[in-house]
Amino acid sequence: QSVLTQPPSVSGAPGQRVTISCTGSSSNIGAGYDVHWYQQLPGTAPKLLIYGNSNRPSGVPDRFSGSKSGTSASLAITGLQAEDEADYYCQSYDSSLSLWVFGGGTKLTVL
Amino acid sequence: QVQLVQSGAEVKKPGASVKVSCKASGYTFTSYYMHWVRQAPGQGLEWMGIINPSGGSTSYAQKFQGRVTMTRDTSTSTVYMELSSLRSEDTAVYYCARGGTLTMVRGVIQAGDYWGQGTLVTVSS
């Protein structure tokens, strides 16, 4: 059972927009701690996609965006492409648990 | 360019220990925290702990307290993660990930911007 809750899977057709939610609590996201997002392509290491709730590292397309409100955060992907098919993880800090806590991951399928 | 290169795959018997290395290059090794994260087959990401490469201080997830030791060698810009008393449930890919800078506000909880390629540790009798 992960500290942060994500849907196990989402899907969308090429060109569409999808969102992935990440729900926490008052000891992590709700306490104001930043949320970060990672993309993990099959058989590879996680890659930082969004940091500090809504910031993209250099090289990440602006099709990817992040937001946070209350005890939840969201990752939005617009203009879906086949190469976006991957697992996506949210991560934050929990004041009563550990420095890094993760969501269970969401598998994105591009139909 | 920043690179984190990890040691190769390991096969260990239950009860043994494993030591995984992560060699950093392309940045000032002693300026950034380093985290260790593992991923069991078909499962999600699990944080194990963090090391300050400058002073060597560490903080471990409660689950691994007493079984994990993280160290560093500043002469080779390498961090190590040793896990003891291995059991089958420890079969996983182990990753190192660079965290925030030591001088950054809340540097210990900043995102992991660069990750190693992963090291598969298999625990089997």
Chai-1 contact restraints between the chains, C-beta under 6 A:
chainA,res_idxA,chainB,res_idxB,connection_type,confidence,min_distance_angstrom,max_distance_angstrom,comment,restraint_id
A,H36,B,A111,contact,1.0,0.0,6.0,A-B,restraint_1
A,A45,B,Y95,contact,1.0,0.0,6.0,A-B,restraint_2
A,A45,B,W115,contact,1.0,0.0,6.0,A-B,restraint_3
A,A45,B,Q117,contact,1.0,0.0,6.0,A-B,restraint_4
A,A45,B,G118,contact,1.0,0.0,6.0,A-B,restraint_5
A,P46,B,W115,contact,1.0,0.0,6.0,A-B,restraint_6
A,L48,B,A111,contact,1.0,0.0,6.0,A-B,restraint_7
A,L48,B,D113,contact,1.0,0.0,6.0,A-B,restraint_8
A,Y51,B,A111,contact,1.0,0.0,6.0,A-B,restraint_9
A,Y89,B,L45,contact,1.0,0.0,6.0,A-B,restraint_10
A,Y93,B,I109,contact,1.0,0.0,6.0,A-B,restraint_11
A,S98,B,W47,contact,1.0,0.0,6.0,A-B,restraint_12
A,S98,B,A61,contact,1.0,0.0,6.0,A-B,restraint_13
A,L99,B,I50,contact,1.0,0.0,6.0,A-B,restraint_14
A,L99,B,V108,contact,1.0,0.0,6.0,A-B,restraint_15
A,L99,B,I109,contact,1.0,0.0,6.0,A-B,restraint_16
A,W100,B,W47,contact,1.0,0.0,6.0,A-B,restraint_17
A,F102,B,L45,contact,1.0,0.0,6.0,A-B,restraint_18
A,G104,B,G44,contact,1.0,0.0,6.0,A-B,restraint_19
A,G105,B,G44,contact,1.0,0.0,6.0,A-B,restraint_20
